[in-house]
Amino acid sequence: MTKNYEWGTSTLGIAATVKALGAEYVRCDKSNPRSMVFYFRVPDDTSGLEYMLGEFDFSFDVVAADYINGKWIRLSPKAYYQALNDLKSIIHSQ
């Protein structure tokens, strides 16, 4: 994965999951208020991702597919809750 690769999703739950796993929030496209897209990238320091996932094999698409398919994703409930609050603040800003 390239260093500055941005990956986006309009699903709040998936966005909160990747953020809670340690992905770096980049920006939000609010051009369509009914379908905002949150963009993330793999951070320069991947130690947080390695800690959360056990080994560095992070893939946005795999996390999204696991979320959609109801597969178990290991993450801190506190980190997920904080990620949801952060993203909701972004939604309601401006």
N, C-alpha and C positions, 0 to 999 in steps of 0.2 A: 504494500500500500504506500503510495507516495506521501511524503511528509505533510503537504498542505491539502490533501484530499478532503473535500467536504462531503458529508453524507447527510441527507435530509429526510424528515418524516413529518407528516401532518397529524399523526396519532400521538396524542398527549401521553398515553401510557408507555408507548415505545420510547418516546423522547425522554421521559423521566427515567426509564430503565437504563438507557445507554448513559445518561448523565450520572445516575447513581453508580454505575459500573466504573465510572472514571473518565468517560469521554469528555472532551473539552467543548463547551458550548461556544459557537462562533457567531451566529446571528439568527434572526427570525425574519422570514419574508411575510409581511402583513398585507401584501397587495390584494389578497382575497381574505377578508376577515372571517369568512366561514370555513376557510381551509388554510390556516396559517401553516407555514413549513418551518420547522426548527432544524437548524444545521449544526452539525457537530464534526469534530475531527479527532484523530488519535493525538493525544498530547505529546509534547516533546519528551517529557519524563513519563515513561510507561510503567514505572514501578507500581503505581496504584492499580493499573489494569492487571498487572501480573499478580498482585496480591489478591485481587477480587476473583480472578479467574483461575488461579493456580499456576498457569503458565501462559506465556504470551502467544495466544492464538486467537486474538480478538477480531471479530468480524461483525460489522454493523448488520449485515444481511442475515447472519446466523442468529444474532440476538433478536432481530425483528421476527424472523421465522419461528424461533422458539416461543416468543411472546404470543404470536398469533395462534400457534398450535397448542398453546397451553402447557408447554414443557416447563419444567422446573428451572428457574434461573436463580442462582445463588447471589444474593445481594443483601445489604444491610437495610432493614426496614426504616431505620432513621435516615439513611442516605436517600432512600426512595421518597420518603415523605418530604425531605428538604428539597429534593429535585423537583417534585410536584409543586411545592410552594414557589420555588424560584421561577419555574416556567409559567405558572399562573400570574406571577407579578409581571412577567414579560408580556403576557397576553393583555393584561389590563393597563399597561403603561401606554401613555400617549393617547 
